[in-house]
Amino acid sequence: MVFTPAQGQVWSSTMKRFSVVAVLFAAVTASAVAQKPAEQKPAAQKPAAEKGAAKKETGEAALRAAAKISEDSARKIALKTVPGSTVKAIEIEEEKGVAIWSVDLTVAGKKGIEEVNIDSKTGKVVAKEHEDAKAEKAEAKAEKAEAKKAEAKKPNTPVRKP
């Protein structure tokens, strides 16, 4: 079969249109695939110890998000409250329903630590006390027991196997 020049132009024009349509189709398909949400796989069950740690981290993240006073500001407030001290540890926690920054400070030449509690919303010092090593250990033990008691109160959820 022999094509005339007019037929060749028609064929060329048709191929160009087809190419344009194919490219547009590919672009639309790629866009639709990119916008499709990924399938969510069920989360693997974590051991109980990890669940408690994850909850603490989540709780701490929520407290940090709700705090109007930053960790750095709380650190500065504590250092002003106890002149000549250095920060040993700082954490955000909830005590008696109030979110506080708990700052442990050491003072050169003085045994034990100074604990300064700062309201995370107002920046006011809500408590300041000196703890010797014995009191600090007792507090850590009480906090651990409280966390264990709170974990025991939670209802057990059955572990589903995939």
DATADA-V64472 format. One record per backbone hydrogen bond with DSSP energy under -1.0 kcal/mol. NH is the residue of the N-H (numbers start at 1). CO is the residue of the C=O. If there is no record, write none. Layout:
nh=NH co=CO
nh=NH co=CO
This chain:
nh=8 co=4
nh=9 co=5
nh=10 co=6
nh=11 co=7
nh=12 co=8
nh=13 co=9
nh=14 co=10
nh=15 co=11
nh=16 co=12
nh=17 co=13
nh=18 co=14
nh=19 co=15
nh=20 co=16
nh=21 co=17
nh=22 co=18
nh=23 co=19
nh=24 co=20
nh=25 co=21
nh=26 co=22
nh=27 co=23
nh=28 co=24
nh=29 co=25
nh=30 co=26
nh=31 co=27
nh=32 co=28
nh=33 co=29
nh=34 co=30
nh=35 co=31
nh=51 co=47
nh=52 co=48
nh=53 co=49
nh=54 co=50
nh=55 co=51
nh=56 co=52
nh=57 co=53
nh=58 co=54
nh=59 co=55
nh=60 co=56
nh=61 co=57
nh=62 co=58
nh=63 co=59
nh=64 co=60
nh=65 co=61
nh=66 co=62
nh=67 co=63
nh=68 co=120
nh=69 co=120
nh=74 co=70
nh=75 co=71
nh=76 co=72
nh=77 co=73
nh=78 co=74
nh=79 co=75
nh=80 co=76
nh=81 co=77
nh=82 co=78
nh=85 co=82
nh=86 co=106
nh=88 co=104
nh=89 co=104
nh=91 co=102
nh=93 co=100
nh=95 co=98
nh=98 co=95
nh=100 co=93
nh=101 co=118
nh=102 co=91
nh=103 co=116
nh=104 co=89
nh=105 co=114
nh=106 co=86
nh=110 co=107
nh=113 co=131
nh=114 co=105
nh=115 co=129
nh=116 co=103
nh=117 co=127
nh=118 co=101
nh=119 co=124
nh=120 co=99
nh=123 co=119
nh=126 co=117
nh=127 co=117
nh=129 co=115
nh=131 co=113
nh=136 co=132
nh=137 co=133
nh=138 co=134
nh=139 co=135
nh=140 co=136
nh=141 co=137
nh=142 co=138
nh=143 co=139
nh=144 co=140
nh=145 co=141
nh=146 co=142
nh=147 co=143
nh=148 co=144
nh=149 co=145
nh=150 co=146
nh=151 co=147
nh=152 co=148
nh=153 co=149
